[in-house]
Amino acid sequence: MSPNSEVEMVPSKFEKIEVEDGGIKLQNSGAYLIGKQFPEGDYEVSFSGVATDASGVQIIIETLGGKVKQEVSLSNDADKINLTVSKNTFLRLKKGLNKELILILKEK
């Protein structure tokens, strides 16, 4: 980029994730904005599918500034954790090589 260039920054649009009877289903790794994409609250978290990578699934709750508030891992489909997410935080999902896994959040 040359010194006299200009760049226009446009904020991302966060698509709302539908809450179904079975809960919220997150299929892709990435950051999800709580309060904009799905409601804040208390959830039971599990995943469906077979983990092909031993690292399983990592869930990180972060502030908008990037400070980690909580970090947990699920390593098999029998694992379940309780998670409270609050508005204006990110739920960051890392699935590694486990592309076929779906993270499921059920409201408590």
C-alpha positions as CSV (number, residue, x, y, z in Angstrom):
1,M,0.0,0.0,0.0
2,S,1.4,3.4,-0.9
3,P,1.8,6.1,1.7
4,N,-1.0,8.3,0.2
5,S,-3.6,5.4,0.0
6,E,-6.8,5.5,1.8
7,V,-8.6,2.5,3.3
8,E,-12.3,2.5,4.2
9,M,-13.1,0.2,7.1
10,V,-16.6,-1.2,7.3
11,P,-17.8,-3.1,10.4
12,S,-18.8,-6.7,10.0
13,K,-22.5,-7.6,10.0
14,F,-23.2,-10.3,12.5
15,E,-26.0,-12.6,11.2
16,K,-28.5,-13.7,13.9
17,I,-28.4,-17.4,14.6
18,E,-31.8,-19.0,14.9
19,V,-32.7,-20.7,18.2
20,E,-34.3,-24.0,17.3
21,D,-36.1,-26.6,19.5
22,G,-32.8,-28.5,19.9
23,G,-31.0,-25.2,20.9
24,I,-28.4,-23.1,19.1
25,K,-26.3,-25.0,16.7
26,L,-22.9,-23.6,15.8
27,Q,-21.3,-25.4,12.8
28,N,-18.3,-23.1,12.1
29,S,-15.2,-22.1,14.0
30,G,-15.1,-18.4,14.7
31,A,-16.3,-15.6,17.1
32,Y,-20.0,-15.2,17.8
33,L,-21.3,-11.9,19.4
34,I,-23.6,-12.5,22.3
35,G,-26.6,-10.3,22.4
36,K,-26.5,-9.8,18.6
37,Q,-26.3,-13.3,17.2
38,F,-28.0,-15.2,20.0
39,P,-29.3,-14.3,23.4
40,E,-27.3,-14.0,26.6
41,G,-28.1,-16.6,29.3
42,D,-27.3,-19.9,30.9
43,Y,-26.7,-22.8,28.5
44,E,-25.8,-26.5,28.6
45,V,-23.1,-27.0,26.0
46,S,-22.3,-30.2,24.2
47,F,-21.4,-31.3,20.6
48,S,-22.7,-33.8,18.1
49,G,-20.5,-35.8,15.7
50,V,-17.3,-37.7,16.0
51,A,-14.1,-35.9,17.0
52,T,-11.4,-36.8,14.5
53,D,-8.9,-34.7,16.3
54,A,-8.0,-35.5,19.9
55,S,-8.0,-31.8,20.7
56,G,-11.8,-31.7,20.6
57,V,-13.5,-28.4,20.8
58,Q,-12.3,-25.3,22.6
59,I,-14.7,-22.5,23.8
60,I,-13.4,-19.2,24.8
61,I,-15.5,-16.3,26.3
62,E,-13.9,-12.9,25.6
63,T,-14.7,-9.3,26.2
64,L,-15.0,-7.0,23.2
65,G,-11.5,-5.9,24.0
66,G,-10.1,-9.4,23.7
67,K,-9.7,-10.2,27.4
68,V,-10.3,-13.9,28.1
69,K,-13.1,-14.4,30.7
70,Q,-13.4,-18.2,30.5
71,E,-11.9,-21.0,28.5
72,V,-13.2,-24.6,28.4
73,S,-12.7,-27.7,26.2
74,L,-15.0,-30.6,25.2
75,S,-13.2,-33.7,24.1
76,N,-16.0,-36.2,23.3
77,D,-19.7,-36.2,22.6
78,A,-20.5,-37.3,26.2
79,D,-19.0,-34.1,27.7
80,K,-21.4,-31.4,28.7
81,I,-20.6,-28.2,30.5
82,N,-22.7,-25.3,31.9
83,L,-21.8,-21.9,30.4
84,T,-23.2,-18.5,31.2
85,V,-22.7,-15.9,28.4
86,S,-23.4,-12.2,28.8
87,K,-24.3,-9.5,26.3
88,N,-21.5,-7.8,24.4
89,T,-19.0,-10.6,24.8
90,F,-17.7,-13.0,22.2
91,L,-18.0,-16.8,22.2
92,R,-15.0,-18.0,20.3
93,L,-15.3,-21.5,18.9
94,K,-12.2,-23.4,17.9
95,K,-12.7,-26.9,16.3
96,G,-9.3,-27.5,14.9
97,L,-9.5,-30.4,12.4
98,N,-13.0,-31.4,13.7
99,K,-14.8,-29.8,10.8
100,E,-17.9,-32.0,11.1
101,L,-18.7,-31.3,14.7
102,I,-21.6,-29.1,15.7
103,L,-21.6,-27.3,19.0
104,I,-25.0,-27.3,20.6
105,L,-26.1,-24.7,23.3
106,K,-29.4,-25.5,25.1
107,E,-31.0,-22.9,27.3
108,K,-31.3,-24.0,30.9
